[in-house]
Amino acid sequence: MTYDAIVIGGGVVGTSTAYHLVCDGAKILLVDRRDAGRATDAGAGILSPATNTRDPDPWLRLAAFASEYYPQLVDNLQAEQDGETGFATCGMLLVAVSYDEIESFAIARQHIFNRRDQRGEPAEEDLYEISSDEARRRFPALGDVRGAIYYRDAARVDGRLLSAALHRAAEAKGLAVKHAGVEQLLIRDDSVTGVITDGETISADKVVIAGGAWSQAFGDQLGVHIPVEPQRGQIIHLGLDTDTSSWPIISAVRGHYMVPWPDGRVVVGATRETGSGFEARTTAAGVLEVLAEALRVAPGLAQAEVREIRVGLRPYTEDHLPVLGAVPNIQNIYLATGHGPTGLQLGPYSGKLIADLVLGRELATEIDAYQITRFL
Ligand SMILES: Cc1cc2nc3c(=O)[nH]c(=O)nc-3n(C[C@H](O)[C@H](O)[C@H](O)COP(=O)(O)OP(=O)(O)OC[C@H]3O[C@@H](n4cnc5c(N)ncnc54)[C@H](O)[C@@H]3O)c2cc1C
């Protein structure tokens, strides 16, 4: 049997690609090794492009499309397969909590408001500065607040639930799944014709590499360096005996954040350990960093129970953009990786774009800026 396509990798990017392919009636096999450290299982799930001050313009362009697409995808999944995803609009507070952060806060504020004014969105009534008292009223565990910006439309999603919902919906539409590692691509006359997994040869017209931080392993065979590195992230789930369902996400100026969930859970994170290698484990220094920063910003979390610590390997690229599209000089192989710290934001939409590319459809969004050729 020959599949229309094989998707390598069952994180949010691979499952979204497979889901969109089977929605079109294609015969698809998803092969997933389920590595410890799968980023999708650890992700905090913050969806808030309007407050992002770290990533370049091409990121924002893709994120704008991805944000617009999210509610539609979530609705479809809910309608199709009782697909709970944890997606909700919960708002976000960007805060400075100490005097030495006031300058960085002012720079971030200028960046965010200039961009809002240039783009004409979000509306002023959805993204605005609030007082310290108002910030503490919205997130009672906060300590001192020296500056706060509120963004009403920030949302969150549960990566595990979302990828499980995509998976279930895709299987209901005929997706075949194999839990194994792809050891090798089959290449004949400069064209990919399938994969070898568990020593078995499986044929396909096309192959998508959505292997997250592990995607680079296919570079040698394809004759191209895939510059995606693992960046370890340690993230801690705290539990409070308080109703946190109306609390917003907190994004602190120094880069850490807190994501409240309705069950009294507040997820605090995260380390960004570039150069960590593939060891998906917690470290004393990582846990210390995450808890110290969380309690510095929100001392009211001090008595929270530590419920769980997760570790994920973000597929990191140096220019903070994903790697999407075809591979030069080899036919029928596509890359969908490199989403770094924002793959839950971008990944579901990237999967849709790559599915359209595989199906030979016109793309709704230009992907030139994300092609691997930018590194060559
Ligand atoms: C601590 C942390 C916090 C984060 N917070 C956010 C956030 O708030 N917002 C946001 O948008 N993003 C966030 N992210 C980033 C986001 O989680 C990732 O960008 C995204 O999940 C990457 O998805 P992926 O499918 O590319 O990779 P993964 O989820 O890592 O999945 C890759 C899969 O491919 C499989 N695989 C690899 N090689 C092979 C092979 N040869 N054969 C078979 N299978 C293979 C692996 O086993 C794995 O299952 C966070 C990440 C971390 C770690």
PDBQT file of the ligand as one rigid body, heavy atoms in Angstrom, charges set to zero:
ROOT
HETATM    1  C1  LIG A 401       8.141  24.875  28.795  1.00  0.00    +0.000 C 
HETATM    2  C2  LIG A 401       7.533  25.239  27.459  1.00  0.00    +0.000 A 
HETATM    3  C3  LIG A 401       6.617  26.274  27.395  1.00  0.00    +0.000 A 
HETATM    4  C4  LIG A 401       6.044  26.623  26.177  1.00  0.00    +0.000 A 
HETATM    5  N1  LIG A 401       5.088  27.598  26.154  1.00  0.00    +0.000 NA
HETATM    6  C5  LIG A 401       4.490  27.922  24.983  1.00  0.00    +0.000 A 
HETATM    7  C6  LIG A 401       3.485  28.920  24.941  1.00  0.00    +0.000 A 
HETATM    8  O1  LIG A 401       3.108  29.473  25.972  1.00  0.00    +0.000 OA
HETATM    9  N2  LIG A 401       2.924  29.246  23.743  1.00  0.00    +0.000 N 
HETATM   10  C7  LIG A 401       3.310  28.640  22.592  1.00  0.00    +0.000 A 
HETATM   11  O2  LIG A 401       2.782  28.970  21.528  1.00  0.00    +0.000 OA
HETATM   12  N3  LIG A 401       4.261  27.657  22.590  1.00  0.00    +0.000 NA
HETATM   13  C8  LIG A 401       4.865  27.310  23.749  1.00  0.00    +0.000 A 
HETATM   14  N4  LIG A 401       5.852  26.372  23.773  1.00  0.00    +0.000 N 
HETATM   15  C9  LIG A 401       6.369  25.862  22.496  1.00  0.00    +0.000 C 
HETATM   16  C10 LIG A 401       5.544  24.737  21.915  1.00  0.00    +0.000 C 
HETATM   17  O3  LIG A 401       5.203  23.825  22.931  1.00  0.00    +0.000 OA
HETATM   18  C11 LIG A 401       6.352  24.044  20.799  1.00  0.00    +0.000 C 
HETATM   19  O4  LIG A 401       6.837  24.986  19.869  1.00  0.00    +0.000 OA
HETATM   20  C12 LIG A 401       5.495  23.053  20.021  1.00  0.00    +0.000 C 
HETATM   21  O5  LIG A 401       4.813  22.214  20.900  1.00  0.00    +0.000 OA
HETATM   22  C13 LIG A 401       6.364  22.245  19.057  1.00  0.00    +0.000 C 
HETATM   23  O6  LIG A 401       5.552  21.248  18.488  1.00  0.00    +0.000 OA
HETATM   24  P1  LIG A 401       6.175  20.181  17.489  1.00  0.00    +0.000 P 
HETATM   25  O7  LIG A 401       5.044  19.343  17.021  1.00  0.00    +0.000 OA
HETATM   26  O8  LIG A 401       7.009  20.876  16.464  1.00  0.00    +0.000 OA
HETATM   27  O9  LIG A 401       7.218  19.357  18.361  1.00  0.00    +0.000 OA
HETATM   28  P2  LIG A 401       6.959  18.291  19.568  1.00  0.00    +0.000 P 
HETATM   29  O10 LIG A 401       5.748  18.618  20.338  1.00  0.00    +0.000 OA
HETATM   30  O11 LIG A 401       8.241  18.220  20.316  1.00  0.00    +0.000 OA
HETATM   31  O12 LIG A 401       6.701  16.940  18.817  1.00  0.00    +0.000 OA
HETATM   32  C14 LIG A 401       7.662  16.316  18.008  1.00  0.00    +0.000 C 
HETATM   33  C15 LIG A 401       7.301  14.852  17.893  1.00  0.00    +0.000 C 
HETATM   34  O13 LIG A 401       8.067  14.277  16.836  1.00  0.00    +0.000 OA
HETATM   35  C16 LIG A 401       8.465  12.974  17.244  1.00  0.00    +0.000 C 
HETATM   36  N5  LIG A 401       9.628  12.567  16.446  1.00  0.00    +0.000 N 
HETATM   37  C17 LIG A 401      10.808  13.202  16.319  1.00  0.00    +0.000 A 
HETATM   38  N6  LIG A 401      11.608  12.520  15.501  1.00  0.00    +0.000 NA
HETATM   39  C18 LIG A 401      10.926  11.428  15.098  1.00  0.00    +0.000 A 
HETATM   40  C19 LIG A 401      11.235  10.322  14.263  1.00  0.00    +0.000 A 
HETATM   41  N7  LIG A 401      12.440  10.199  13.639  1.00  0.00    +0.000 N 
HETATM   42  N8  LIG A 401      10.284   9.360  14.076  1.00  0.00    +0.000 NA
HETATM   43  C20 LIG A 401       9.073   9.473  14.679  1.00  0.00    +0.000 A 
HETATM   44  N9  LIG A 401       8.746  10.495  15.491  1.00  0.00    +0.000 NA
HETATM   45  C21 LIG A 401       9.661  11.458  15.695  1.00  0.00    +0.000 A 
HETATM   46  C22 LIG A 401       8.787  13.168  18.718  1.00  0.00    +0.000 C 
HETATM   47  O14 LIG A 401       8.815  11.932  19.397  1.00  0.00    +0.000 OA
HETATM   48  C23 LIG A 401       7.621  14.051  19.156  1.00  0.00    +0.000 C 
HETATM   49  O15 LIG A 401       6.505  13.282  19.548  1.00  0.00    +0.000 OA
HETATM   50  C24 LIG A 401       6.424  25.962  24.982  1.00  0.00    +0.000 A 
HETATM   51  C25 LIG A 401       7.338  24.908  25.059  1.00  0.00    +0.000 A 
HETATM   52  C26 LIG A 401       7.890  24.547  26.277  1.00  0.00    +0.000 A 
HETATM   53  C27 LIG A 401       8.859  23.411  26.333  1.00  0.00    +0.000 C 
ENDROOT
TORSDOF 0
